[in-house]
Amino acid sequence: MEVETPYAVPVPGEEVHLLPFGTEQETPDGAKRPLFLHTSPEFAMKRIVAATGLPVFQFARVWRNGEGSALHAPEFTMLEWYRPHLPLSGLMDETEALLKAVLPPALTYAETTLNLSAPFERLTMQEAFARHAGVDLLPTEGDAQALARAASCPLRAQESWEDLFFRLLLERVEPAIGRDRPTFLTHWPASQAALARTDPHDPRVALRFELYAAGMELANAFEELTDASEQRARFEQDRARRKALYPERRDWPVDEDLLAALPHMPPCSGIALGFDRLVMLACGARHIQDVLWMGN
C-alpha cells in the first residue's frame, strides 16, 4: 500500500549526527509549536504498519541540514518500505530483485563494472573488517584502544570506539565493497543497532544491513525492533549523546506515539533506499546535483 506521511513533524528522527531543518506552526489563535522537516518518514510509516498490519511504501522528500557533497544533498528523495512477517534475508532478496528489475544486467560506474546479473554478495561486518581492514572487530567493541591496535591505526584525540569504527568503515571497507557486484553489508555491531533488533542467536550483532554498489551506499535496512522499552532506552541514550555533542542545537522530545505503537507492530523488516543515488548509478552521474531538478 502506498502511503503519504507528513513532512513537518514534532520529532524528525533520532540519529545523533543528523541536523534537521526547523520550522514553526502557528495556529489561528496565535499559539506556536516547533516543528521539523523529517529526516526520514520511518516513524510515521511504522505507526501505519502497527495500525494496519499491511506492507507500506512511500517515495518521500526528506531533509537533512548541513549536508552537501558528491553523494549528499540537503533535500532528496527516499524510497522507503516496510514488509510485515519478512525477515531481513527476505528483504535482501526483495531489494536485489528490485535493482535487477530497474538496472541493466551490467553497468559501468566510476570506472567500476558492476555485474548485476550475478547474485549480490552478502558479507557480515565481521567478515568485511577482517578482509579489508585486517581487524577481528567484535571482540574490540567499546574499546577504542583495542580497535586501534588491531587496525594498526593511531587513535585520534577524543576518538571513541564508534568514531574509529566509522573511520575504518569509510576509509578501508566501503571503498573495497560492491565493486564487481553489489554487496549487502550485514550484522552490524549491536551498538549500531539504532532501530533494529539484535540477533537472538548472537546478541553482539544487530539485524541490520546496508547495500553498496561501486563503493556507494544505496540503502539502509533493519529487522525492526518492536520492544518499546528497549527502543525508549536507545532513544534516551541518543538524546544524551546529541546534547553532549551539539549543545547549541534545538532539542525535541522522544516520539511517544511511535513508542505506543511498537507493541502492536507485527514482526517486520524495513528499508530506506536513496532514490537519487540509484538514479546516479543508472545514468553514471558522479554528483548528486546532476540528478536533482534545479539542484539544491
KAQUI-V145419 format. One record per helix or strand. SS is the DSSP state (a for helix, b for strand). FROM is the first residue (numbers start at 1). TO is the last residue. If there is no record, write none. Layout:
((SS FROM TO) (SS FROM TO))
This chain:
((b 2 2) (b 8 9) (b 19 19) (b 22 26) (b 32 37) (a 42 52) (b 56 63) (b 65 65) (b 75 84) (a 88 102) (b 106 109) (b 112 115) (b 121 124) (a 125 132) (a 138 140) (a 144 151) (a 161 176) (b 183 189) (a 190 192) (b 196 196) (b 198 199) (b 202 213) (b 216 224) (a 228 245) (a 256 262) (b 268 274) (a 275 283) (a 288 291))
